[in-house]
Amino acid sequence: MTEPIHIISLGAGVQSSTLALMAAAGEVTPMPVAAIFADTKAEPASVYKWLDWLETQLPFPVHRVTQGEGLEVVSLRVRQRKDGKGSWVSSGVPHYAVNKDGSKWHGGRQCTHDFKIAPIMREVRRLLKHHGAKHAIQWIGISTDEAHRMKPSRVQYATIIWPLIDRRMSRRDCLKWMESRNYPKPPRSSCVFCPYHSNREWRRLRDEEPLEFQRAVRFDYEYRAAKTFVSKKHFVPFLHNSCVPLDQVDLSTEEERGQLDMFGNECEGICGV
């Protein structure tokens, strides 16, 4: 019987980067045949720069896979319905929205499945065929402080494991591991316009990667225009939970405002680890 192949789902954030480097050092075994990075084409420049460096440190290849033209392009494209009755825009980005009557709601998310999970699993199937194997062991870099993001595999040809959980490693432990080996600190991996950013992450993007922040501001306006057009102004979407255009949001700290951020939303297991 053919042995299963081991594959890392690489988000290029702190945890999955640590896991990949631990595998390279022989601290997590067996050696993976590859790591797979699902490129939404919407990560900040710092993530792509980090990934370029990370690839030079690993004895196994990193396969970068994409879905079509990428999340940003697909999310802004207005399309005509086949029956000619109206138009539509992909609803994958989980925006906040305000209805005509002033009520607010939160849109659904399809981006993780369409632009992360689906291309990764397509590549897993390709690697299975390439290696003549029937089963894959898929490593996910979730740490103990994110254990609620653990989800079992939905397909029979792959089993998901969480090596950092098995080793009781938190995100802080990952950073300590990296620092003890003189590795640079990885950036936070997520799409520049992800609505699940905290104010802290929006501030970091604004202050440390201003070009990427402006990209998010531009996407916020263009996405709102596209969605408002196809909904015939029944609702107005926003990236920020305050339902204010991103470049008008008060991004002062919670302490400065005298309150806590009560929005605990975050991406699922594939994103940002």
N, C-alpha and C positions, 0 to 999 in steps of 0.2 A: 504494500500500500504506500502511495506517495506521501511523504512527509508534508505537513502544511508549511506555507511560507509565512514569514513574519514581516509586517509592513508598519511603518510609523505614519500616522496621520499628522502631518506637520503644519501647525498653524503659524509657526515662526514667532511665537510669543515666548515668554519666560519659561513656561512649563514644558512645552513640546521641544523647545530648543535644548533645555537641560536634559530631557529624556534622550534626544538624539545624540548628544555629546556623551552621556553616560553609556549609551550603546557603543559608541565609537571607542570608549575607554575600556570596554569589556565588563562594565559594572552591571549592565542589564544584558541578559543573553536569552536566546541565541542572537547572533548578528542578523539584523534585518536585511532583506534583499534590496530594500529601497525605502525612502520616505516619499510621501506624496504631499505636495503643497497645492491647494486649490486656490488659484489666483482669480479673485473677483475683478481684477484690474482697477481696484478702488482703494488699495492699501496706500498709506503714506510712503513717501520716498524713503524714510528711515527704515521701514520694514524690508523693502527690496534691497537696500544697501546691506542690511544685516544678513539677509538670506544669501546674498552673493558671498559674504564672508563665511557664513556657516557651512556652505557647500564645500569650501576648501578644507574644512576640519573633519569631514566625514569620510569613512572608507567605503560607504555605499552611496549610490546616486540619489539625488533629489529630483523627482519628476514633477515639473510644474504643469498643472492641467488647468484648463479654462472652460467656461461654458459660453459659447458664442462670442458675442462682442463685449461681454462683460456687463456687470450689474449697472453701472452708471448709464451706459448707452441704452440698454434695454429699458431701464426704468423711466427714461425721458421720452421714449418714442411713442407718439400718438398713432394708433393704428385704426383703420376702418374695419367695422364688423363685416363679416362675409355677406350678411343679408342686407347690407347697405343702411341699416338703421342705427346710426350713431357711430361712436368711436370709443376706444378704450386704451388704457395705459396699464402696464403690468403693476399689480398691487403688492409686489414682493417686499418693498421697503416698508417696515412697520411704523408708519407715520402717526402723529397725533393729529386730530382733526376737530374743527368746530362746525356744527351744523348752522343752518340759517336761523334757527331759534336760539342759538347761543349755547346749546348743549355740546358737550365734548365727548369724544370717544377715541379709542385706540385701534388703528388698523392692524390687520393680520400680517403675519410674516411668512414669506415664502422664500426669501433670499438664501437662508441657510441651506435649505434643501436643494434649491435649484442651482446655486452657484458654489456650494461647498460640498455637501454630501453626494449629490448626483455625479459630479465629475470625478470625485475621489473613488466612488464605487465602480464607475466605469473603468478607471485605471486599475483598480484591484482585479477586476475580471480580466483585463488585458494581461496583467502580470501573472495571474493564475495560468492562463493559456500559454504564455511565454515560457513559464517554468515547468509546464506539464503537471501542475498541482491541482488538487480539487478543493482545497480549503485554505483560507488565509486567517492568520492571527493578526488582528489589527490593534496596534498600540495607540491609546489615546492619552495625551498628556494632561490629565486632570489631576489636581492636587487635593489634599485633604480639606482645604478650606472651600473647595468647589464641588464637594462630593455629591451635592444635590443635582449636578449636571450630568451625572452618570446615567447612561441609557444603554440597554442591551441592543445587540445587533438585530436588525429587522430582516436579515437575509440568511439563508441556510449556508451559503458558501463562505461566510466570515464569522469569526468570533471576536468580540471586543474584549480587551483586557486593559487594566489601568495600573501600570507598573509603579507610578508614583504613589498611588493609594496603597498598594501592597507594601511599599517601603515607608508608609506613613509620613510622606514628605509634603509640606505645605509650600506655598509660593515663596515664603521667606526662606525656607530650607533650600529651595532651588536657587535662589539668589546667593545664598551662602555657599552652596556647592560651586556655583560659577565663580564667585569671588575667590574661593580658596584655591582655584586652579588658574587664577589670573585671566579669566575670560572677561571680555567686556560685558556690560549689562545689556540685555536684549531690549528692544523697544516694545511698546504695547502694540499688539497686532489686532487691527480692526479696520473696517472701511472708514474713510475719512468723514463720511456723512452719516455714520451709524446713529440712529435716533436713541440708542441705548447709552450713548456717552453720558457720563456724569458731568456736572459743571466743571469739576476738576480736570477731566479729560479735555473738555472744550477749551478750557484756559490753557492747558498744556499745548494743545494743537495751535491755538492762537499765538502763544508766546514763543514756542520752540520751532514750529513749522508753519509760519504765517502763510506761505503759498498754499499749503494744504487746507488751512482754515478758510482761505478765500475760495478755494475749490468747493468746500462744503457750503459756504454761503451762496455761491452761484447755483449749486445743485438745489439748495433749499428753495430758491426763487423759481428756478426752472421747473422743478418737480411740482411746486404749488400751482404754477401756471398751467401745466399739462393736466394735472388732476382736476383743477377747477374747471377747465374747458370741457373735459369729457363728462364731468358730473353735472354740467350745466349750472354750476355755482350752487349746487345743493350743499356742498361742504367745502371747507378750505383746509388743506393739510399743512403741517409744520414738522420740522425735524425735532424741535425742542418741546419738551412737555409743558412749557408755559404758553404754547400756542402763540408765540411771537416770532417774527422773522429772526433768523439766527444772528444777524449782525446788529440786532436791536436788543438782544437778550442781556439782562443784567447777570454777568458771570462772576460777580463778587463771591467770596467764599461764604459758606453756610454760617460760619462764625461771625463774619461781618454783617450778615443779614439777621443774625440772631435766631436761626432756625436750622433744622436738619433736612437733608435731602431724603424725602420719603419714597422716592421712586427707586425700587430695587431691581428694575429690569436689567436683563443682561442676555447676551447671546447664549446659544446652547453649546454643547460640548465641543463642537468642531471649531467654532470661532474663537479667535483671540488667545489661544493657549500656547 
